[in-house]
Amino acid sequence: MTTPNMPIKIGKRICKNRITMAPTVKFNAGEDGIVTDFFVRHYALRAKHGCGLVCVEATAVSPEGRLFPSQIGLWNDDQIEGHRKIVEACHPYGVLIIPQLHYGGLGTHPDCGPLTSPTAVLWKKGDREVMAKELTVPEIHRIEQCFIDAAVRAKTAGYDGVQLHGCHSYLINDFASAVNQRTDEYGGSTENRARLGCEIIQGIRKACGEDFIISIRTSGCDPTVEESIGIAEYYVKAGCDYLQISNGIQDVSDLPHDESLPYNRVASLGVRFHEHFKGIVPVSLVNGIRTPQQVYYLLENEMIDTVDLACGLLADPAFSEAILEGKPYVKCYSCKRCAWSDHKRPCPALKKRGNEAWEWN
Ligand SMILES: Cc1cc2nc3c(=O)[nH]c(=O)nc-3n(C[C@H](O)[C@H](O)[C@H](O)COP(=O)(O)O)c2cc1C
């Protein structure tokens, strides 16, 4: 029977337990995208309280692909030092730590660059519609190289690997999804729609070596669950060590789901992928996990390999200890004040937790 405390092999590395910190953007950097001490404290606090793996928030691989002007980056060498400080603050706690590499695509902030897409498409941005620019093949190759260069910088900073942002309507997800109507080698079949992600994975593997974790946070339902599994098979064939499953462009509300289960529709995508990839690569789920009981249910019944926590760990940095050691914790209210707030709307749970959590943020 799997328990949260059990170690797991991810790629060539050992993760000390089954609790992972999901990427959550803070929008707290300057236009230079440089990590400040705020970020170092934020991640060190979560590492200290026992997560097995910390995934640092969406980190831009190129300034024109940012999802917000105050996003952190790894698009130039000046940004390495700040990331090194995060790694050095977290590694003493025995965690694996990886940044999530990101390029906006249809999720690009208009102040940062044009919306880009596999296919020219009208895309809703707030209350207006914007025509996204269709990428040419040389532009695709340039973006792939940005991911690979950012991964090399991540390795220089001391990270254990990287995660590719392949869900939530950002570029890798756009290529994999039904938005992609291309007729060249980047469109059409699942193999072609997975090509952008695969070429990035292969390039990173070649540049960063066999013991560098390459994971992808991929959409579990674009355009269908079956096709998403097919896309992920290509990612794994290309050398991806670890799949984290979230949602993408396709609305999940139509997916059949047994509401009596103690986890939601998005999390159920992870369970479905785990059934498929069991014994091949570890699979992680995310979304709506707010209690230790949910984590025990999923792990003890062998429904998933690792559980990814976002709001639960923003609300209480020691939520992982509640799961691993049965300590008390402050439960996330699911009020969404943390979402896209650039820290101007404080999390009430974090405030209740007090002292260290509140001051360290
Ligand atoms: C404040 C905030 C920032 C987020 N930033 C990211 C991000 O950088 N990358 C990403 O893949 N998902 C991001 N997400 C989504 C979370 O990782 C997670 O998938 C989502 O919050 C659902 O999980 P939860 O119920 O445990 O919070 C963010 C969510 C929140 C609330």
The ligand as an SDF file (V2000), in Angstrom:
LIG
                    3D

 31 33  0  0  0  0  0  0  0  0999 V2000
   -2.1110   31.9770   -7.6220 C   0  0  0  0  0  0  0  0  0  0  0  0
   -2.0320   30.8590   -8.6210 C   0  0  0  0  0  0  0  0  0  0  0  0
   -0.9830   30.8110   -9.5130 C   0  0  0  0  0  0  0  0  0  0  0  0
   -0.8650   29.7340  -10.4170 C   0  0  0  0  0  0  0  0  0  0  0  0
    0.2220   29.6550  -11.2390 N   0  0  0  0  0  0  0  0  0  0  0  0
    0.4200   28.5620  -12.0000 C   0  0  0  0  0  0  0  0  0  0  0  0
    1.6360   28.3840  -12.7220 C   0  0  0  0  0  0  0  0  0  0  0  0
    2.5750   29.1760  -12.6310 O   0  0  0  0  0  0  0  0  0  0  0  0
    1.7340   27.2760  -13.5030 N   0  0  0  0  0  0  0  0  0  0  0  0
    0.7440   26.3290  -13.5900 C   0  0  0  0  0  0  0  0  0  0  0  0
    0.8920   25.3520  -14.3090 O   0  0  0  0  0  0  0  0  0  0  0  0
   -0.3900   26.4620  -12.8730 N   0  0  0  0  0  0  0  0  0  0  0  0
   -0.5520   27.5300  -12.0670 C   0  0  0  0  0  0  0  0  0  0  0  0
   -1.6750   27.6260  -11.2860 N   0  0  0  0  0  0  0  0  0  0  0  0
   -2.5870   26.4730  -11.2080 C   0  0  0  0  0  0  0  0  0  0  0  0
   -2.1870   25.5850  -10.0160 C   0  0  0  0  0  0  0  0  0  0  0  0
   -0.8940   25.0300  -10.1630 O   0  0  0  0  0  0  0  0  0  0  0  0
   -3.1860   24.4400   -9.8240 C   0  0  0  0  0  0  0  0  0  0  0  0
   -3.2450   23.6560  -10.9770 O   0  0  0  0  0  0  0  0  0  0  0  0
   -4.5840   24.9650   -9.4690 C   0  0  0  0  0  0  0  0  0  0  0  0
   -4.5220   26.0000   -8.5200 O   0  0  0  0  0  0  0  0  0  0  0  0
   -5.4750   23.8460   -8.9270 C   0  0  0  0  0  0  0  0  0  0  0  0
   -4.8560   23.2140   -7.8330 O   0  0  0  0  0  0  0  0  0  0  0  0
   -5.2740   23.5240   -6.2970 P   0  0  0  0  0  0  0  0  0  0  0  0
   -6.7280   23.2190   -6.1730 O   0  0  0  0  0  0  0  0  0  0  0  0
   -4.3850   22.6250   -5.4650 O   0  0  0  0  0  0  0  0  0  0  0  0
   -5.0090   24.9770   -6.0610 O   0  0  0  0  0  0  0  0  0  0  0  0
   -1.8390   28.7060  -10.4130 C   0  0  0  0  0  0  0  0  0  0  0  0
   -2.9100   28.7820   -9.5200 C   0  0  0  0  0  0  0  0  0  0  0  0
   -3.0040   29.8280   -8.6210 C   0  0  0  0  0  0  0  0  0  0  0  0
   -4.1430   29.8460   -7.6420 C   0  0  0  0  0  0  0  0  0  0  0  0
  1  2  1  0
  2  3  1  0
  2 30  2  0
  3  4  2  0
  4  5  1  0
  4 28  1  0
  5  6  2  0
  6  7  1  0
  6 13  1  0
  7  8  2  0
  7  9  1  0
  9 10  1  0
 10 11  2  0
 10 12  1  0
 12 13  2  0
 13 14  1  0
 14 15  1  0
 14 28  1  0
 15 16  1  0
 16 17  1  0
 16 18  1  0
 18 19  1  0
 18 20  1  0
 20 21  1  0
 20 22  1  0
 22 23  1  0
 23 24  1  0
 24 25  2  0
 24 26  1  0
 24 27  1  0
 28 29  2  0
 29 30  1  0
 30 31  1  0
M  END
$$$$
